[in-house]
């Protein structure tokens, strides 16, 4: 017998998460200089790292021989001060994926169900399956969450609902009032995991008062990340706000020292770098217009997005993706999300966006 056959069937059935292609990998495969490659595949901040975070990292280097603060006191204190949330409501993670897994491990088990939308973030199904629970994928409506259908999918076995707002990879947004009404109508024993990884890219009038909702909904977990607008994707720092009892359960399944010293220092500093966040927001807004105007000129259909990316439709998407790679431009194929005719492009610097549009035009004509 193969030793791997002894692993649970639900583990052996997992299809591993496929990240965006790294620049170094494309350079090796195509024999291209890394400096000549434009990567717009992973929704990273094209401005790089917050200057305040960079300086905090440099200061933290001297203490790398020490274990990090396992409770993340300074980062929790900064988050509490920023959002008016008690520290006992905060959970820190090695990226928001880590926090997603904590929520799932705290509440899901074999025989229970988690609900998520078609075309939603792949990690929802992965963490559900890894625990042996059953994932229930609800068909999307116009590439976004069909809240009515998700409500009707709930059974006595349902323990968790995942909602990404804005959604990745489609970029759709559920209006705040609809989302609030949906949460209010759910059974109290169903935990709602609200993934707001792209919240900082929303204009103020579009943002939901999700943190304020915590006072009313003990079954709500609000998740955010430092990987996107704060430019710390390589350090992996995420967090969640929840009812104190829920946060306590999530912290019980949290790995010790799950957020490293550099991440803690950088995230704490980045949270206070309001100018960097403002610049990132403005760059994304102008870049989104540049990309979508360019797609319209090329006659390409796309999904209006509220994130820092846009998904667009092309015939033979897999072939177009390969042609773009040969031109040194990396975007993201999203066939695994049930969208085989779509590619997703991250909003980059003005020059990167222009290069993408030029390469796309060439790839379509090839």
Residue pairs with C-beta under 8 A, 6 or more apart in sequence:
4 12
5 12
8 132
10 110
10 129
10 130
10 132
11 130
13 129
14 126
14 129
14 130
15 336
17 122
17 123
17 126
18 336
19 42
20 39
20 41
20 42
20 330
20 332
21 39
21 41
21 325
21 330
22 39
23 34
23 37
23 39
23 330
24 34
26 32
26 37
26 325
26 328
26 330
27 33
27 34
27 37
29 325
30 325
30 326
30 328
32 328
36 328
37 328
37 329
37 330
38 328
38 329
38 330
38 348
38 352
38 355
38 356
39 330
40 329
40 330
40 331
40 345
40 346
40 347
40 348
40 352
40 353
40 356
41 330
41 331
41 332
41 344
41 345
41 346
42 233
42 332
42 346
43 168
43 198
43 228
43 307
43 308
43 309
43 346
44 227
44 228
44 231
44 233
44 346
45 228
45 229
45 230
45 231
45 233
45 280
45 308
46 283
46 287
46 346
46 347
46 348
46 349
46 352
47 231
47 276
47 279
47 280
47 283
47 349
48 231
49 57
49 231
49 232
49 266
49 270
50 230
50 231
50 232
50 266
50 269
50 270
50 273
50 276
50 277
51 273
51 276
52 269
52 270
52 272
52 273
52 276
53 230
53 231
53 232
53 265
53 266
53 267
53 269
53 270
53 273
54 266
55 269
56 265
56 266
56 268
56 269
56 270
57 262
57 265
57 266
59 265
60 261
60 262
60 264
60 265
60 266
61 262
63 261
64 261
64 262
66 261
67 257
67 261
68 257
68 259
68 260
68 261
68 264
69 261
69 264
70 256
70 257
72 92
72 259
72 264
73 87
74 264
74 268
75 92
75 237
75 239
75 259
75 264
75 267
75 268
75 271
76 87
76 90
76 92
77 87
78 268
78 271
78 272
79 85
79 90
79 239
79 271
80 86
80 87
80 90
82 271
83 211
83 241
84 211
85 211
85 214
85 241
86 244
88 244
88 247
88 248
89 214
89 241
89 242
89 243
89 244
89 247
90 239
90 240
90 241
90 247
91 99
91 102
91 239
91 240
91 241
91 242
91 247
91 250
91 251
91 254
92 99
92 237
92 238
92 239
92 254
92 258
92 259
92 264
93 99
93 102
93 237
93 238
93 239
93 240
93 254
93 258
93 259
94 236
94 237
94 238
94 255
94 258
94 259
94 260
94 263
95 225
95 227
95 236
95 237
95 238
96 195
96 197
96 223
96 224
96 225
96 227
96 238
96 239
96 240
97 123
97 238
98 236
98 238
98 254
98 255
98 258
99 223
99 238
99 239
99 240
99 250
100 123
100 124
100 127
100 162
100 193
100 195
100 223
101 127
101 130
102 240
102 250
102 251
102 253
102 254
103 160
103 191
103 193
103 221
103 223
103 240
103 250
104 114
104 127
104 128
104 130
104 131
104 133
104 160
105 127
105 131
105 253
106 246
106 249
106 250
106 252
106 253
107 159
107 160
107 191
107 249
108 114
108 127
108 128
108 131
108 133
108 159
108 160
109 131
109 132
109 133
110 131
110 132
110 133
111 133
111 134
111 157
112 133
112 134
112 157
112 158
112 159
112 160
113 133
113 134
113 135
113 136
113 155
113 157
113 158
113 159
113 160
114 124
114 128
114 133
114 134
114 135
114 136
114 158
114 159
114 160
114 161
114 162
115 136
115 138
115 150
115 153
115 154
115 158
115 160
115 161
115 162
116 124
116 125
116 128
116 135
116 136
116 137
116 138
116 161
116 162
116 163
117 137
117 138
117 140
117 144
117 145
117 146
117 150
117 162
117 163
117 167
118 137
118 138
118 139
118 140
118 338
119 140
119 143
119 167
119 169
119 170
119 337
119 338
119 339
120 145
120 162
120 163
120 164
120 167
120 168
121 162
121 164
121 167
121 168
121 169
121 195
122 336
122 337
124 135
124 162
125 135
125 137
128 134
128 135
128 160
129 135
133 159
134 157
136 153
136 158
138 146
138 149
138 150
138 153
139 146
139 149
140 146
140 170
141 149
142 172
143 167
143 170
143 172
143 303
143 311
144 167
144 170
144 172
144 173
144 174
145 163
145 165
145 167
145 172
145 174
147 174
147 178
147 179
147 182
150 161
150 182
151 182
151 185
151 186
154 161
154 186
154 187
154 190
158 187
158 190
159 189
159 190
159 191
160 190
160 191
160 192
160 193
161 186
161 190
161 191
161 192
161 193
162 193
162 195
163 174
163 179
163 192
163 193
163 194
163 195
164 195
164 197
165 173
165 174
165 179
165 194
165 195
165 196
165 199
165 208
166 172
166 173
166 198
166 199
166 201
166 202
166 305
166 306
166 307
167 173
167 307
168 197
168 198
168 307
168 309
169 309
169 311
169 332
169 334
169 337
169 339
169 342
169 344
170 303
170 305
170 311
170 339
171 303
171 304
171 305
171 306
171 307
171 309
171 310
171 311
172 303
172 304
172 305
172 306
173 202
173 206
173 306
174 182
176 206
176 207
176 208
176 209
179 194
179 208
179 210
180 208
180 213
183 192
183 213
183 217
183 219
183 220
184 216
184 217
186 192
186 219
188 218
188 219
189 219
190 219
191 219
191 220
191 221
191 246
192 217
192 219
192 220
192 221
193 221
193 223
194 210
194 220
194 221
194 222
194 223
195 223
196 210
196 222
196 223
196 224
197 223
197 224
197 225
197 227
197 228
198 228
198 229
198 306
198 307
198 308
199 207
199 224
200 228
200 229
200 230
200 277
200 280
200 281
201 228
201 229
201 281
201 284
201 306
201 307
201 308
202 306
206 306
210 220
210 222
211 222
211 241
213 220
213 222
214 220
214 222
214 241
214 242
214 243
218 243
218 245
218 246
219 243
219 246
220 242
220 243
221 240
221 241
221 242
221 246
221 250
222 240
222 241
222 242
223 238
223 239
223 240
224 238
224 239
224 240
225 237
225 238
225 239
226 232
226 235
226 237
226 238
226 263
226 266
226 267
226 270
226 271
227 233
227 236
227 237
227 238
228 308
229 277
229 280
229 281
229 284
229 308
230 267
230 270
230 271
230 273
230 276
230 277
231 270
231 276
231 280
232 263
232 266
232 267
232 270
235 260
235 262
235 263
235 266
235 267
236 259
236 263
237 259
237 263
237 264
237 266
237 267
240 247
240 250
241 247
242 250
259 267
270 276
283 347
283 349
284 308
284 347
286 350
287 347
287 348
287 349
287 350
287 353
288 305
288 308
288 310
288 347
290 350
290 353
290 354
290 357
291 310
291 345
291 347
291 353
291 356
291 357
292 302
292 304
292 310
294 353
294 357
294 360
295 302
295 310
295 312
295 357
298 357
298 360
298 361
298 364
300 312
300 313
300 314
300 360
301 312
301 313
302 310
302 311
302 312
302 313
303 310
303 311
303 312
303 342
304 310
305 311
308 346
308 347
309 344
309 345
309 346
309 347
310 344
310 345
310 347
311 334
311 339
311 342
311 343
311 344
311 345
312 342
312 343
312 344
312 345
313 341
313 342
314 320
314 341
314 342
314 343
314 364
315 341
317 333
317 335
317 340
317 341
317 342
317 343
318 333
318 335
318 340
320 343
320 360
320 363
320 364
321 331
321 333
321 343
323 362
323 363
323 366
324 330
324 331
324 356
324 359
324 360
324 363
327 359
327 362
327 363
328 359
329 355
329 356
329 359
329 360
331 343
331 344
331 345
331 346
331 356
332 343
332 344
332 345
332 346
333 343
333 344
334 342
334 343
334 344
335 342
345 356
347 353
348 356
